[in-house]
Structures are given as C-alpha cells and as structure tokens.
Amino acid sequence: MSKKNKDIQVQINEEERLINGEKQTVTQLVIGKKNIGEIIPENKNFQAYNDGHLLGNYKTLDDGIEALIRNWNLHE
C-alpha cells in the first residue's frame, strides 16, 4: 500500500539586499516557517544557496527554484 502525497505550500519571498555594494533582489523559498534556500542573481545567471552552501548556477530563476525544492525533498 502506498502513501498518499501531501500538498505542501511553498512561499516565494523577495527582498532587497546590499551584496558587494550593489542592491540586489534575493528570492527566498519558505515552507511553513522554515527557510529552505535563497536565490541570488549573478550576472545573467542565478545562484541557489541552501543553508549557506552553493547548490549551483542556473540560467533561469525557475531552474533555481526547482533545484532548491528537489534538494529539500531529497533531504527532508
């Protein structure tokens, strides 16, 4: 007998931060009250971070979001 999948609400929050002297929009992914990662724009790419560790560089914001969710799902 298999378990039924639960729907999980993922919130995407954006905030302005000073990074290397420049204002940049940082995208945070939140599940419940837990911050599962951040995505920071870097030139034309996006860097995804989980607990301060770089997961990788991605061409689009959506790819970075998917990578963070996959990483959270794998380790949760």
N, C-alpha and C positions, 0 to 999 in steps of 0.2 A: 504494500500500500504506500503510495507516495504522499508526501506532504503538499499541502496547498500553498501556492505562492502568496505572499503578503504584498500589498501595495505599500510602498514607502514614499513619503513626501520628501523631495529634495528641494531645498530653497537655494536660490542663487542671489547673493547679496553683492552689491558693488560699492566700493568706497575709494575715495581719492587718497593717495599716499605720496609722500616725497621719497623717491628712490633715486639715489645718486644725484640729488639736486634737482630732479625733474618730477613734476606731478604726473602720476600715472594712475589709471583706473585698475584696481585689483579686484578680481572676481573671487568671491568665497563661496564654497559649497557647504551647506549645513544640512545635516539630517538630525531632526529632533533638536537637541541643544548642543550637539557635537559638531565642531568644525572639522570636516573631513579633508579639506585641502584648499589651496589657493592657486589661481592662475594669474600670471603677471605677463603683460606684453613685453616682448624683447625684439626690437627692430620689426621685422614683418612676421615673426613667429610668436608663439605663446609658450611660456614655461609653466609646467604644472608641478606644484610642490605639495607633499604630504608630510606633515609633522616636520617641516624644515628640510626635508630631503627632496632633491630634484628627481621627478619621475621621468622627465624627458621634455623635448621640444616638439611642438605640434604646429602645423600650418594654420589651423583654424581654432577658434575658441571652442567650438563644438567638439573637436577631437580631444582637446584638453579636458573638457568636462567628462566625456566618455571614459578617458583614461583614469581619472580620479574615481569615478563610480565603479569601474571594473576593479581597481586596486582595493577600494573599500569593501566591495563584495567578496573579493578573494580572501581578505584577511579578517573579516568580521564573522 
